[in-house]
């Protein structure tokens, strides 16, 4: 096993302190998010269910609001659901009145 030097330990400790203070990590992620839609019904997004699979699929950088529009949401959500996930792919599967 490689030996970890004291400067490396100090650097790792500093990184962990910085990460712990990060607003993205400090905030508790929401259990559910409502994506409002003016043309179709709103989408109730089960964030907690998706977060259990990891953040990077939707948040390539630090977790933050995605700023989704119709095209981005359909590409991200439907693309993932169609590629083997068990999620809905038809309109009324997400847009529920």
Buried (B, 14 or more C-beta within 10 A) or exposed (E): EEEEEEEEEEEEEEEEEEEEEEEEEEEEEEEEBEBEEEEEEBBEBEBEEBBEEEBEEBBEEEBEEEEBEEEEBBEBBBEBBEEEBEBBBEEEEBBEE
